[in-house]
């Protein structure tokens, strides 16, 4: 440790945002026309591990965590890494070593957090539909907070805690009715979404929770969406946060923290997003100054997204009219974002070609028309069968959302750290799938 506070609630310095952020570490770069992560050639990984394969750069994950942590300056805060972005055991252990806490959305992610060494009081449990078994586990473990989504869930937590003779720590998730101006599939804070308690019901429900012997109301929780690239929605949500905290205080209801969720986006076109991190941190720091409450944030994509790439191989090429079609051995089973959200990822050759690129449709091998990455001019014209390519900015919501549709085994994952690399999840085998069946 370098003596700088990382990811905790303590801190005596004034809440300010530093004007200088750490220099961004590039996740992937060319060395002698060969794409590398750190000092490791991706071609060497493909030779030893095969394709498709996920590759992550540990140095970049550390750098991005530290950048966000530093941007929050002396504000009392905790960064609860959002496991849903990427819950590979090696990655969440790496982040725990940096001082990160955990945000989990299922009993499975909770078990992974515990296996990775996170203490229960370092974990918040979010999620729209927690089962009774999951709530029992959360109460038993005495987590830092169970982020409660409804009156019914709050009552179930209270009943479980009372039966166990416990006092469950809860935060009330409030739906602020703020449009995050992102894709409709990942907008979570508007009135019509399935998430949280409407803001006009929040004060009454929070007051009720504060009167229950089996509940300790420790915070309010907000999360308005994902891949947000403008700070205005965060500003709008902050105003609502302030009014609710003030109204609760007028009724004698105090809080331990504000959980302002995550959602900060990245540039999938290769631009620098560190200024966005600084602006985002400034908005959150302003809330901390005004309300004098520690902040709990749940970053995910912004930390791991640019650190990962999906390594794939060309398995076929053909012509569709005058346009070239390049078929990869990776598709929607490995990276569903293009099919699900219409997301676009940069695709680059692992070995830089000699011939300039021309327009080509890059598609996957799955028998669905939606299994397509998009139209590109970034691949050289000599990118033919067996050529290797890298789908960039795939570290978040790639492997964590993968499927075994048409019996395609899950791809392996590799972590690069400087000049070393290791397999952190082996390639799944069909035998692994059928072993679960009778």
Residue, then its C-alpha position, 0 to 999 in steps of 0.5 A: x500500500x502506498x499510504x493513500x486511502x483506498x475505498x474506505x469510509x474514513x477520511x479527514x481531508x476536505x471533499x475536493x476533486x484533484x485537478x490532475x488524474x493518473x495517466x491512463x494505461x493503454x490496455x492493448x497496443x501494437x509492438x512490431x505490428x503485433x497486438x499486445x496486452x502489456x508485454x504479452x503478444x495476443x497471438x501467443x495467447x491464441x496459440x496456447x489457449x485457442x479462440x474465442x478467448x477473453x483477455x484482460x489487462x490487470x495493470x489497466x484494471x488497477x489504473x482505472x480503479x485508482x483513477x476513480x478513487x483519486x478523483x473523489x479526493x478526500x470525500x469519505x467514500x467506498x467504491x463497491x465494484x459491481x460484480x455484474x460487469x465481470x465477476x471473474x474470481x481473479x478480477x474481483x480478488x485483484x480489485x479487493x487487493x486495491x481496496x474495493x468493496x463489493x456490489x452483488x446482484x444475486x446469491x451466486x455473486x454473493x458466494x463469489x464475493x465471499x470466496x474472493x475474501x470480501x468481508x460481509x460488511x464490505x458487501x451491498x446486496x442489490x437486485x430487483x427480485x431477491x428470493x426468500x433464500x437470498x434474503x435469509x442469507x443476506x440477513x444471516x451474514x449481516x451485510x453492509x446493506x441490503x438494497x431493498x426494492x419495495x415495501x414487500x421486500x422490506x417487510x420480508x427482511x424485517x420478518x426474517x430479521x425478527x425471527x433470527x433475533x437480528x437487526x438487518x441493515x437496509x438501504x431503500x432503493x428510490x426510483x427518482x424518475x430521471x431519464x439517463x439518456x442511455x439505451x432503453x434496455x439499461x435505463x433503470x431510474x424512470x417511472x416506468x422501469x421495474x426498479x425501486x420505490x417511487x420517490x413520492x412513496x420513499x419518505x413514508x416507507x423510510x420513516x416506517x423502516x426507521x421505526x422497526x426494531x428488526x431494521x436499521x435503515x442505513x442509507x438511500x440507494x439510487x441507480x439511474x442506468x448504465x453507460x451514461x456518458x453525460x453528467x446532467x442525469x447525475x446532477x438531476x438525481x443529486x437534486x432529488x437525493x438532497x431533497x429526500x435526505x432533508x425531508x427525512x432529517x426533518x422527521x428525525x430519520x438519519x442515514x449512515x451513507x448515500x449509495x449513488x450507484x454506478x452507471x458511468x459509461x466509457x468511450x467505445x470509439x476509443x476516445x479518452x474518458x478520464x475527463x468524464x471520470x473527473x466530471x462524474x466525481x465532481x458531481x458526487x463530491x458536491x453531494x457529499x459536501x452538501x449533505x455531509x454523508x459518506x458516499x457509496x458508489x458502484x462502478x463496474x464498466x468504467x473500471x473493467x470495460x476498456x481492460x478486456x478484449x475478445x480474441x477471435x479467429x476468422x473462420x470464413x469470408x464471402x461476398x454479399x454483393x460488393x461487400x465483404x463478409x467476415x465470419x468470426x468464431x466468436x459471436x453473440x454467445x460470447x458477446x451479446x451486447x451488439x445483438x441485445x443493445x445494438x452496441x458497437x465495439x472496435x475490431x482490430x487485427x492482431x497482426x497488422x495487414x499490408x493491404x488497406x481495409x475496405x468495407x466489410x460486415x463482421x458477423x458471428x457463427x450463430x444461426x441468428x441474424x442478430x449475431x453480427x458485430x456491424x460494418x467495419x473498415x478497420x480490418x485489412x483486406x488480407x484479413x482472411x481465414x485463420x487471421x486473428x482479430x480482437x474485439x476491444x472494450x469487452x471487459x464488461x458485460x462480455x463474459x458475464x453475459x455469455x451463454x451456451x446457446x447451440x451448445x457452444x461452451x463458454x470461452x476461457x479467460x486470461x489475465x495479463x499482468x506485465x510480461x506474465x499471463x495466466x488462464x483464470x477460467x479454462x475453456x468449458x467442455x461439452x462434457x461440463x454441460x451434459x454432466x448436469x443432465x440425466 
